[in-house]
Amino acid sequence: MCLAIPGQLVAKSEAEGILTGRVKFGGISREVCMDFLPEAEVGDYVLVHVGFAISRIDEEEARKTYEYLEKTGLVDEELAAMRASDAAAIPTLQETVVELKA
């Protein structure tokens, strides 16, 4: 199951025309595409779905959503998938987008 997971934007950058950010989710941080949410600033909370930040939310909503996902066990599944993908030799978001543009 794919969910939109809330996380905090801790860094933002642009490379080769692609806006990316580093988002922290309960101890894990991931690079995500910020092109759908260019107005988000470092410190904002965002919802991330399949590697794309899709919506900005306030801290309280992020906390409530994360707590609900933890209570239902769904966040554990998503974070486990993230950890597993970190262990695999998968290309970064930047590498994937650059390859698609070629």
N, C-alpha and C positions, 0 to 999 in steps of 0.2 A: 504494500500500500504506500502511496506517495502522499505525504502531508506537507503543508506549509508550516515550517517550524520557526518560532520567533527566536531572534538573536540580536545581539548588539553589534552595530557597525563600529569596528575599532580602527580601521584604516581604509583609505580610499585612494585610488590611483588610476591613471590612464596610460595605456600602452598600445601603440599601433591602432589608435582610434577606438579602443574598447575600454569602457569604464568598468573597473572592477573594485571590489572591496573585500576586506577581511572581516568576517562576521563570527562572533563568539557564541557558541551554543553550549551551555552547561559544561564547560571545561574543554570543549573541542572548538577549534577555529578553522574556518574554511574560506577559500577564495570563492567569491560569487560574482556573477555578472550584475552590474548596477545600471545597465543601459535602460531598463524599464523604470528606474527610480533615480534619475540623476540628481534630484533635489535633496536626497537624503544626505545628511552630514554625519561625520564621525560623532559617536555618542548616541545617535538615534537607534531606535529599535525597529527592526524590519522583519517581515515574514518572508521566508525563503522557500521556494518550491523548485525542485529539480535544478538547483544551482543558480536560480535567478531570484533576486530580490524583487518582490512583486507589490509590496505595500508597506507603508510606514505606519507604525502603531505606537501608542504611548507606553511608557514603562509598566504601568498598572495592567494594561491589557496583555502585554507580553508576559508578565508574571503569571496572570490568571490562566492564560492559554498554556504556558509551559507546565504549570501545576496540574492542569486538567490532563494534558498529554502524559505526564508522569504517572498520575493516578490510574489512568487506563492502561498503562504499559506501552502505549504507542510510541512515546518518546524513546524508550529503550530500544525498540526495533530500529527506529531511524538513526539513532546515535551508533548502534552496533553496525549498521550498514555503512555509516560514515567511517567508522574505525576500520572496517574491513577494506573499504576502498583506499584508505591511507596505506594499508599494508600491501595492496596490490600495486603493480607498476602501471598505473593509469596516467594518461596525459593530463596536464593541468588544463583548466578552463581556457587560459590564454593559448596554449598549444593547440587545443581543439578548434577554437575560433579561427586562429591564423590558418590552420590546415583547411578549414571549410572555405575560407576566403580565397585560397590559392586555386 
